[in-house]
Amino acid sequence: MRYNLSEITQLIRDRRTIYPEQFSSRQVHKEQIELILNNAQWAPTHGNTQPWRFHVFMDKGKERLSQFLGETYLSLTPTEQQVDSKLAKLMRRPLLSSAVIAVSMARQKERKILEIEEIEAVACAIQNMHLTCTAYEIGLFWSTPKLIYSTTMNDFLGLSEDDKCLGLIYLGYPSIEWPDAHRIPLEYHTQWFHE
């Protein structure tokens, strides 16, 4: 066997969502983030289009992102639907994190590959990020507030109108014990066909 399958299986099964509110003050280093992003780029990609784009917010960049999220939430959400606690959480989470990575899909100009396949490639890249973080014992939270799908977000990130931000990835070392989890047994989700 080329790799230790039991270790790979354990890594996959240990992957967890860790919320920014559960991060400690210990900082994730730029070199670690570079490896996380390099591993992300090895996700499968139809036609080798490599549609992922990363915008990394660290240090004062997190404050800039926090302000943007707050202002955008207030401008895009009707006043009667605004929730103070949601606004506070949007603005607080970048500041609780070592780094925040906006992960986006850059649409191929020729459009030879279906958009859904480009989105799937970026989702696979995010899974690679999550597994690398798990190996580092770094917590990761993939957040998808509605505002990330707006033209305002595209403008903030310098994306074209055909591109899509697919998530804000919050990174930080956990201040909690690594959580347990479970999955429904495979037979509930699987059909086998032999003929």
N, C-alpha and C positions, 0 to 999 in steps of 0.2 A: 504494500500500500504506500502511495506516495506521501501522504500526510497522515498525521495522527487523527483519525476520524473521531475518536472519543473526545478529544480536546475541541475539535471544531464543533461537534454536536453540543458540547457543554457551553461553548461560547455563544452559539445561536440561542440556546435555551436560557442563558443568563441575561440576555438583552432585556433591559427594562426602561420604562419611561421614568425619569427623575425630574421633578418640577423645580423651577428656579427657586421657589420658596424652600426647597430642601437642599440647596447648595451651601457649602461652607465658604469661608473667605480665601481658601487655598486657590491659587491661580493656575489656570491651564496656560502652558507656554506656547508661544508662536510656533516653535518647532514641532510641537505635538499637533497643532492645528494643521500645519503643512502636511504632515503624514496622514492625518484624517482626510484631508481634501485630495491628496494624491491617491489614497485608496478608493475614495469615492469615484475617481475618474476611471477606475477599472471595472465599472458596472457594464453589463451588456448594453449595446447600443446598435439598433438596426441601421445598417448602412454606414456604421462607424461615424455617425453625425456628431457624437459627443455633445449633446444639447445642453448639458449642465453649465450653469454660471453661478459663481459664488461671490458674494459681497460680505466681507468680514468686518464686523464692528467690534473694536476693542478700545479700551481706555476712554478717551473723550468721545470717540465714535459712538459708544453706547449711549451717552447723554444725547447726542444728536438724534439717534434712532428713537430714544424714549420720547423726546419732544415731538418728533415727526408722528409717531404712533398716536400720541395724545391729540395732537392737532387734527390729524386725519380722521380719527374716530369721531371727534366733535363735528367736523365739517361734513362727513358722509352719513352720520346717523341722525335721523330726525330727532328734534329736541325731546319729544314725548317718549322716544324709545331709548334715550341715553340713560345709562346706569352708572352711577358714580363709582361703585366698586369695580365694575368692569374697566372703566377708564383708568382707575388707580392701578389695577393689576397690569394692564397693557403698558403703562409707563414705568412701573416698578420693576418688572421682570428683566429688562435689559440691564438694569443697574445691579441686580442680584447675581448676574452671570459673569463668568470670566470673558466670554465672547458670545456674540450672536452672529450667526451666518444666515443671510438671506440666500436661499437656494432657488434658482429660477431655471425655466426651460426657454432656451433661445430657439425660436422657430426657424427652421431651414428655409431660406429664401425660395429654393426650387420646389419646396413642398412635395418632394418625392416620397417622403416617409409620412405616414399618417400622424396627425398631432397626438393622438392617444398613445402611439408608440413612443413618441418623444417624451411624453409625460411619464410613461412607464419606465423609461430609461433613467429619468431623473429620480423617480421613486426608488429604483434599485441603487442609485448612487447614494441616496440618503440612508438606505439600509446598510451599505458598506461603511458609511460614517458611523452609524449606530453601533455596528459590530466592533469597529476599531476603538470607539470610545469605551465599549464594554471591556475590551482587552486592557485598556489603560485604567480601568475603574473610574472613568469620567462619566458623570451623569449627562444625559441628553434629553431634551424635550423638543419635540417637533410640533410647532404651533401653527395653526392655520386660521387666524382671525379673518373675517370676511374682507376686511379692508385690503388685504394683500393682493386680492384679485382685481383691484381698481387701477384705472389709468393713473391716479395719483401716485400709487406705489411704483408703477412702471416708470413714471417720470423721475421719482426719487432715486431709483436705481439706475436710471439711464437705459432702460429697456425699450425696445420698439413696441408698437401697439400689438403685434402678433405674439410677443413673448409673454410668459406668465411667471410670476413669482409663485412658487409652490409651497413655501413654508419658511418660517423663521426657526432656526435651529439654535436653541439655547444650550450652552455648555458650562459645566462647572463640576467641581468635585463634590460628591454628596456629603452632607452632614449627618446622614442617617445610615442605618444598616442597609446593605443591598437588599431590595425587596424580593420576596418569593412571588411566584405566580403559578398558574396552571392553565392547561388547555383542555378543551373538550376532546374526548377520545376520537381518534382518526375515523373510526367507522361511522360516526355521525356526519362526516363531511365527504365521504369517499364512496364512489361506485366503481366497481371493477367489471370490465367487459372482456371476456375470453373468446367470444365468437362474433 
